[in-house]
Amino acid sequence: MKTQLFNILLPLGALVLGSVIGLAFGSIQNAALLRNKKLQQLGNLGSGWSIMPGSMRRVAFLMMALAVVQIGCPLFFQNESNQWMVSAGVVMGYGWTLFQQFRRHSTYRF
């Protein structure tokens, strides 16, 4: 009985952990976007290359967070399905922030 419960909770935990990482990354990206829009409105951006500065650094932090999870929680990566659950959680978390941003700026309301 204990193993069956563990087999149910482990993928759920992997999905939740991935979602937290995706939501955190999406929130950081959204905050940077708002800050850069404000700088653009004030005319403080010098060129087109500086519209989204620091995005590569934020992606590197996302990759480091995923590596820390993979090293710190090896239980989530013992079988292949749990590994995909972490990835699905990241996609769901980041997708949720993108959906919320779309919903705020869209004329069509869901």
NUBA-875508 format. One line per field, with one value per residue: x negated, y negated, z of N, C-alpha, C, CB in turn; residue number from 1. Coordinates in nm, 3 decimals. Glycine has a CB too. Layout:
BEGIN
n.xx = c(X  ...)
n.yy = c(Y  ...)
n.zz = c(Z  ...)
ca.xx = c(X  ...)
ca.yy = c(Y  ...)
ca.zz = c(Z  ...)
c.xx = c(X  ...)
c.yy = c(Y  ...)
c.zz = c(Z  ...)
cb.xx = c(X  ...)
cb.yy = c(Y  ...)
cb.zz = c(Z  ...)
num = c(NUM  ...)
END
This chain:
BEGIN
n.xx = c(-0.082  -0.195  -0.383  -0.223  -0.090  -0.309  -0.390  -0.189  -0.199  -0.458  -0.482  -0.295  -0.415  -0.643  -0.524  -0.414  -0.647  -0.781  -0.591  -0.606  -0.864  -0.829  -0.630  -0.770  -0.978  -0.827  -0.708  -0.931  -1.022  -0.800  -0.802  -1.043  -0.974  -0.773  -0.925  -1.106  -0.932  -0.846  -1.089  -1.125  -0.910  -0.986  -1.201  -1.459  -1.592  -1.852  -1.899  -1.756  -1.848  -1.855  -1.605  -1.505  -1.692  -1.912  -1.775  -1.896  -2.046  -1.844  -1.733  -1.950  -1.953  -1.713  -1.783  -1.983  -1.827  -1.671  -1.874  -1.963  -1.735  -1.735  -1.970  -1.940  -1.698  -1.694  -1.515  -1.290  -1.376  -1.422  -1.267  -1.150  -0.898  -0.845  -1.039  -0.946  -0.720  -0.815  -0.912  -0.671  -0.537  -0.690  -0.635  -0.357  -0.344  -0.487  -0.340  -0.096  -0.151  -0.200  0.051  0.209  0.099  0.168  0.444  0.482  0.413  0.575  0.862  1.068  1.242  1.194)
n.yy = c(0.120  -0.120  -0.167  -0.204  -0.442  -0.611  -0.594  -0.738  -0.992  -1.085  -1.157  -1.366  -1.543  -1.605  -1.739  -1.961  -2.084  -2.147  -2.324  -2.535  -2.627  -2.707  -2.907  -3.091  -3.163  -3.273  -3.489  -3.646  -3.705  -3.850  -4.071  -4.187  -4.252  -4.446  -4.643  -4.708  -4.803  -5.035  -5.177  -5.210  -5.375  -5.603  -5.671  -5.581  -5.366  -5.272  -5.142  -4.910  -4.662  -4.659  -4.614  -4.397  -4.348  -4.127  -3.887  -3.649  -3.592  -3.543  -3.312  -3.144  -3.129  -2.989  -2.742  -2.670  -2.642  -2.423  -2.232  -2.224  -2.118  -1.869  -1.760  -1.793  -1.666  -1.375  -1.171  -1.240  -1.194  -0.930  -0.749  -0.768  -0.886  -1.059  -1.252  -1.374  -1.483  -1.690  -1.858  -1.906  -2.044  -2.280  -2.387  -2.420  -2.605  -2.832  -2.872  -2.945  -3.200  -3.334  -3.307  -3.457  -3.709  -3.744  -3.746  -3.983  -4.177  -4.135  -4.197  -4.024  -3.847  -3.576)
n.zz = c(0.000  0.077  -0.123  -0.350  -0.291  -0.281  -0.547  -0.664  -0.545  -0.605  -0.891  -0.884  -0.704  -0.854  -1.067  -0.935  -0.832  -1.073  -1.177  -0.994  -1.047  -1.315  -1.286  -1.128  -1.303  -1.512  -1.380  -1.317  -1.576  -1.666  -1.492  -1.574  -1.835  -1.795  -1.665  -1.868  -2.064  -1.939  -1.928  -2.202  -2.267  -2.133  -2.281  -2.236  -2.345  -2.552  -2.807  -3.049  -2.978  -2.707  -2.601  -2.453  -2.223  -2.045  -2.071  -2.148  -1.926  -1.740  -1.850  -1.819  -1.539  -1.506  -1.620  -1.439  -1.208  -1.278  -1.300  -1.034  -0.913  -1.034  -0.933  -0.657  -0.598  -0.672  -0.674  -0.819  -1.073  -1.124  -1.274  -1.610  -1.653  -1.437  -1.478  -1.707  -1.598  -1.436  -1.636  -1.773  -1.575  -1.561  -1.813  -1.787  -1.574  -1.672  -1.901  -1.790  -1.686  -1.925  -2.044  -1.867  -1.911  -2.180  -2.150  -2.006  -2.193  -2.408  -2.612  -2.625  -2.385  -2.166)
ca.xx = c(0.000  -0.283  -0.445  -0.124  -0.070  -0.432  -0.388  -0.091  -0.241  -0.583  -0.459  -0.225  -0.517  -0.726  -0.445  -0.404  -0.779  -0.801  -0.500  -0.662  -0.978  -0.774  -0.564  -0.874  -1.045  -0.732  -0.692  -1.053  -1.019  -0.694  -0.851  -1.143  -0.903  -0.709  -1.031  -1.161  -0.830  -0.851  -1.210  -1.103  -0.821  -1.063  -1.304  -1.591  -1.654  -1.935  -1.886  -1.662  -1.908  -1.840  -1.463  -1.487  -1.824  -1.917  -1.692  -1.982  -2.082  -1.728  -1.723  -2.057  -1.905  -1.613  -1.856  -2.048  -1.723  -1.637  -1.987  -1.960  -1.626  -1.776  -2.073  -1.887  -1.583  -1.712  -1.400  -1.199  -1.434  -1.457  -1.206  -1.132  -0.770  -0.857  -1.121  -0.857  -0.626  -0.881  -0.911  -0.533  -0.506  -0.754  -0.556  -0.228  -0.364  -0.522  -0.224  0.007  -0.186  -0.178  0.195  0.257  0.055  0.253  0.578  0.483  0.397  0.667  0.997  1.158  1.231  1.223)
ca.yy = c(0.000  -0.235  -0.190  -0.257  -0.583  -0.677  -0.602  -0.840  -1.123  -1.129  -1.238  -1.487  -1.632  -1.652  -1.836  -2.083  -2.147  -2.207  -2.439  -2.645  -2.681  -2.777  -3.030  -3.186  -3.214  -3.359  -3.613  -3.725  -3.756  -3.950  -4.191  -4.248  -4.311  -4.569  -4.740  -4.753  -4.887  -5.165  -5.243  -5.246  -5.491  -5.719  -5.700  -5.548  -5.254  -5.329  -5.080  -4.798  -4.545  -4.667  -4.609  -4.298  -4.313  -4.032  -3.769  -3.531  -3.566  -3.481  -3.175  -3.070  -3.100  -2.882  -2.617  -2.635  -2.595  -2.286  -2.146  -2.208  -2.024  -1.736  -1.711  -1.793  -1.575  -1.270  -1.081  -1.278  -1.161  -0.788  -0.690  -0.868  -0.958  -1.170  -1.354  -1.448  -1.557  -1.815  -1.941  -1.948  -2.146  -2.405  -2.438  -2.466  -2.725  -2.943  -2.893  -3.016  -3.342  -3.388  -3.315  -3.572  -3.829  -3.753  -3.782  -4.124  -4.266  -4.096  -4.256  -3.912  -3.800  -3.435)
ca.zz = c(0.000  0.087  -0.253  -0.443  -0.256  -0.322  -0.694  -0.701  -0.497  -0.665  -1.010  -0.846  -0.648  -0.965  -1.141  -0.853  -0.830  -1.205  -1.190  -0.914  -1.123  -1.432  -1.241  -1.085  -1.423  -1.582  -1.303  -1.335  -1.713  -1.674  -1.424  -1.661  -1.948  -1.750  -1.640  -1.996  -2.130  -1.873  -1.976  -2.341  -2.269  -2.087  -2.381  -2.182  -2.417  -2.657  -2.939  -3.057  -2.914  -2.562  -2.566  -2.345  -2.170  -1.935  -2.089  -2.151  -1.786  -1.675  -1.901  -1.753  -1.404  -1.518  -1.641  -1.313  -1.117  -1.319  -1.264  -0.888  -0.884  -1.079  -0.842  -0.521  -0.584  -0.774  -0.669  -0.926  -1.203  -1.130  -1.393  -1.716  -1.648  -1.343  -1.543  -1.796  -1.516  -1.400  -1.757  -1.798  -1.476  -1.603  -1.926  -1.736  -1.493  -1.759  -1.989  -1.713  -1.683  -2.060  -2.064  -1.789  -1.982  -2.298  -2.105  -1.966  -2.308  -2.514  -2.608  -2.604  -2.247  -2.145)
c.xx = c(-0.086  -0.346  -0.347  -0.098  -0.191  -0.436  -0.287  -0.141  -0.369  -0.563  -0.385  -0.323  -0.608  -0.653  -0.435  -0.538  -0.810  -0.713  -0.551  -0.779  -0.927  -0.706  -0.666  -0.944  -0.953  -0.712  -0.813  -1.057  -0.915  -0.737  -0.955  -1.077  -0.838  -0.813  -1.087  -1.061  -0.830  -0.975  -1.194  -1.012  -0.892  -1.173  -1.444  -1.657  -1.726  -1.911  -1.784  -1.715  -1.886  -1.695  -1.440  -1.623  -1.814  -1.838  -1.776  -2.025  -1.966  -1.708  -1.832  -2.018  -1.799  -1.683  -1.928  -1.947  -1.683  -1.749  -1.991  -1.850  -1.669  -1.882  -2.018  -1.774  -1.595  -1.596  -1.301  -1.249  -1.474  -1.391  -1.167  -1.003  -0.776  -0.939  -1.034  -0.753  -0.686  -0.879  -0.770  -0.491  -0.567  -0.675  -0.422  -0.242  -0.395  -0.408  -0.114  -0.024  -0.167  -0.029  0.254  0.219  0.140  0.394  0.588  0.482  0.494  0.800  1.101  1.137  1.273  1.312)
c.yy = c(-0.125  -0.269  -0.247  -0.404  -0.665  -0.696  -0.704  -0.979  -1.175  -1.206  -1.368  -1.590  -1.688  -1.758  -1.969  -2.156  -2.214  -2.330  -2.560  -2.710  -2.760  -2.907  -3.135  -3.246  -3.309  -3.492  -3.704  -3.784  -3.867  -4.081  -4.263  -4.314  -4.443  -4.680  -4.795  -4.835  -5.028  -5.243  -5.289  -5.368  -5.617  -5.759  -5.669  -5.429  -5.309  -5.272  -4.968  -4.673  -4.545  -4.663  -4.511  -4.257  -4.214  -3.906  -3.642  -3.493  -3.498  -3.338  -3.088  -3.036  -2.991  -2.748  -2.573  -2.583  -2.452  -2.188  -2.121  -2.110  -1.883  -1.677  -1.696  -1.697  -1.463  -1.171  -1.111  -1.230  -1.014  -0.718  -0.803  -0.948  -1.075  -1.284  -1.438  -1.527  -1.689  -1.910  -1.991  -2.055  -2.280  -2.468  -2.492  -2.596  -2.847  -2.976  -2.969  -3.165  -3.407  -3.404  -3.435  -3.703  -3.851  -3.800  -3.929  -4.217  -4.237  -4.169  -4.147  -3.859  -3.655  -3.416)
c.zz = c(0.000  -0.048  -0.354  -0.417  -0.300  -0.473  -0.745  -0.664  -0.562  -0.796  -0.981  -0.787  -0.756  -1.046  -1.065  -0.850  -0.964  -1.226  -1.112  -0.988  -1.243  -1.395  -1.197  -1.205  -1.499  -1.511  -1.319  -1.475  -1.728  -1.607  -1.508  -1.781  -1.910  -1.725  -1.771  -2.077  -2.071  -1.918  -2.121  -2.350  -2.224  -2.184  -2.334  -2.249  -2.538  -2.795  -2.933  -2.990  -2.763  -2.517  -2.452  -2.289  -2.054  -1.955  -2.094  -2.008  -1.714  -1.722  -1.839  -1.609  -1.404  -1.534  -1.514  -1.211  -1.151  -1.285  -1.113  -0.849  -0.922  -0.986  -0.701  -0.497  -0.687  -0.778  -0.782  -1.063  -1.212  -1.247  -1.488  -1.704  -1.550  -1.401  -1.636  -1.717  -1.468  -1.519  -1.788  -1.698  -1.511  -1.717  -1.878  -1.657  -1.577  -1.854  -1.919  -1.708  -1.819  -2.089  -1.989  -1.857  -2.107  -2.260  -2.065  -2.086  -2.422  -2.499  -2.587  -2.463  -2.237  -2.027)
cb.xx = c(0.093  -0.392  -0.503  0.006  -0.047  -0.555  -0.357  0.044  -0.261  -0.673  -0.380  -0.113  -0.601  -0.767  -0.305  -0.360  -0.887  -0.773  -0.360  -0.707  -1.072  -0.677  -0.469  -0.976  -1.089  -0.599  -0.668  -1.179  -0.988  -0.566  -0.911  -1.246  -0.798  -0.627  -1.143  -1.206  -0.690  -0.851  -1.330  -1.043  -0.700  -1.123  -1.295  -1.579  -1.548  -2.077  -2.023  -1.630  -2.058  -1.906  -1.378  -1.409  -1.898  -1.870  -1.609  -2.107  -2.122  -1.601  -1.734  -2.189  -1.850  -1.519  -1.958  -2.123  -1.600  -1.606  -2.119  -1.938  -1.496  -1.830  -2.195  -1.842  -1.448  -1.841  -1.330  -1.182  -1.554  -1.419  -1.081  -1.137  -0.658  -0.920  -1.238  -0.788  -0.582  -1.027  -0.966  -0.437  -0.555  -0.901  -0.535  -0.164  -0.474  -0.650  -0.172  0.017  -0.330  -0.243  0.263  0.200  -0.096  0.260  0.618  0.364  0.256  0.689  1.026  1.135  1.316  1.096)
cb.yy = c(0.000  -0.209  -0.061  -0.178  -0.598  -0.598  -0.467  -0.813  -1.117  -1.010  -1.159  -1.455  -1.558  -1.536  -1.780  -2.048  -2.044  -2.105  -2.402  -2.595  -2.568  -2.688  -2.999  -3.116  -3.099  -3.289  -3.583  -3.638  -3.642  -3.897  -4.154  -4.143  -4.213  -4.544  -4.677  -4.632  -4.824  -5.147  -5.150  -5.127  -5.465  -5.689  -5.842  -5.522  -5.148  -5.311  -5.027  -4.768  -4.539  -4.793  -4.571  -4.173  -4.438  -4.097  -3.781  -3.556  -3.697  -3.563  -3.173  -3.151  -3.227  -2.909  -2.633  -2.757  -2.687  -2.281  -2.209  -2.343  -2.063  -1.743  -1.805  -1.928  -1.652  -1.195  -1.092  -1.429  -1.249  -0.720  -0.603  -0.800  -0.862  -1.121  -1.290  -1.352  -1.472  -1.790  -1.862  -1.827  -2.102  -2.379  -2.327  -2.358  -2.704  -2.912  -2.760  -2.959  -3.361  -3.297  -3.186  -3.568  -3.818  -3.617  -3.694  -4.154  -4.256  -3.944  -4.334  -3.800  -3.886  -3.356)
cb.zz = c(0.120  0.191  -0.307  -0.432  -0.105  -0.275  -0.754  -0.632  -0.349  -0.690  -1.111  -0.745  -0.545  -1.055  -1.169  -0.710  -0.797  -1.314  -1.142  -0.775  -1.169  -1.505  -1.126  -0.993  -1.513  -1.596  -1.155  -1.311  -1.812  -1.611  -1.287  -1.707  -2.001  -1.622  -1.557  -2.078  -2.115  -1.720  -1.964  -2.418  -2.179  -1.951  -2.420  -2.037  -2.459  -2.622  -2.990  -3.201  -2.944  -2.511  -2.688  -2.397  -2.124  -1.814  -2.216  -2.240  -1.714  -1.702  -2.057  -1.756  -1.339  -1.638  -1.756  -1.256  -1.122  -1.468  -1.310  -0.818  -0.959  -1.223  -0.842  -0.485  -0.602  -0.748  -0.533  -0.929  -1.230  -1.002  -1.356  -1.850  -1.608  -1.213  -1.621  -1.893  -1.396  -1.352  -1.876  -1.790  -1.341  -1.647  -2.031  -1.649  -1.394  -1.838  -2.040  -1.571  -1.635  -2.165  -2.018  -1.647  -2.020  -2.370  -1.988  -1.879  -2.359  -2.514  -2.739  -2.711  -2.154  -2.129)
num = c(1  2  3  4  5  6  7  8  9  10  11  12  13  14  15  16  17  18  19  20  21  22  23  24  25  26  27  28  29  30  31  32  33  34  35  36  37  38  39  40  41  42  43  44  45  46  47  48  49  50  51  52  53  54  55  56  57  58  59  60  61  62  63  64  65  66  67  68  69  70  71  72  73  74  75  76  77  78  79  80  81  82  83  84  85  86  87  88  89  90  91  92  93  94  95  96  97  98  99  100  101  102  103  104  105  106  107  108  109  110)
END
